[in-house]
Amino acid sequence: KGQHTTSNSELYHLPGGHGNLIDSPGVRDFRLGYLAAKDIEQGFVEFAPYLGNCRFSDCRHQNEPDCAIRSAVSAGEISAARLDRYFSIMQEHSLSNQ
């Protein structure tokens, strides 16, 4: 809402290689569009060694027994914050595809 005089986007690299930030005037949010849950899961590179090792092939990494991802979190091999972020994105994805 309102008028923006800036019309170009800027990419900023965060210190220490901790990611990037895009300043896009006039854009309120970015959506993932249509992605399958497996595509989102594969976007978490630290999950890669554990994917396919859960007891169930359709594991959602929530309450299923013998979940390789949750076991890796418990062992400190995957950050609990990253798993929480995964759940947050999956929730947003679920709501946007309703």
N, C-alpha and C positions, 0 to 999 in steps of 0.2 A: 504494500500500500504506500501511496506517496510517490514521489518522483526521485529517481536516482540520477545523479549526474555522471557517475562513474559507469563506464560501459565495458570495461575489460576485467577479466578474471586474473588473479595472481596466485601463484603456487609458492608456498613457503615450506622449506625443509626444516623440521624441528631439530633442535640441537641433539647431538648424541645419536643420530640415526633413529630417533623414536617416532618416526612417521612424517607425514606431510599434512599441510593444511591448505585448503583451497578457499580463497575469498572470492565469492561470486556474487557481486551486488545484484539485488533483485531476485535472487533464488532463495526461497524459504527452506527447502529441503530437497534431498536427493532420495529417490526410492530405488530399491533393487530391481524393480520390474519383475518379470516372471523368472524365477529361479526355482529349480527343484531343491528340496531339502538337502539332498546329497551334494548339490553344487555349493550350497552355503557351508556345509560341513567341510568340504574340501578346501574352502577358503581359509580355514584355520590350519596353517601349515604345521603347527605343533601336534595336531591330531593325526597327521599322516601315518606315522609308524603304528598307530593303534587301530586305525579304521580297518574293518573287516575281521577284527579279533574279538569282537563282542560275541556272547553266546547266541544272540539273535541278530539276524541280518538286517532287521528293521529297527534296531535299537535306537532309541531317542536320547540315550545317555542321561536319563532321569532316574527312574526307580527300577529299571530292569536288572535282574541278577547277572553277575559276571560281565559287567560292562567294562571294557578295556579302557575307555576314556576316563571314567570315574576312578578306576584303579590307578591310572597314571596321575590323576589329580591327588589322590590319597598318598601316593608315593613321592609327591613333590616334583614330578616330571612335567606336569602341565599346571600352569597357574590356575587357581580356583577362580580368579577374576576373569580369565579368558573363557572358562566354561560358563561363567555367569553371563558374559557378553554374548556368547553363542546362544544361550537361552533367550536373552533379550532380543537378539536379531530374529531368532526363530519365532518368537511371539509376535513381533512386528510383521514378519512375513506372513504368518497365519492370519493376522487381522487384515492385512492388505489384500489377501486373496479370497476374502469372503464375499 
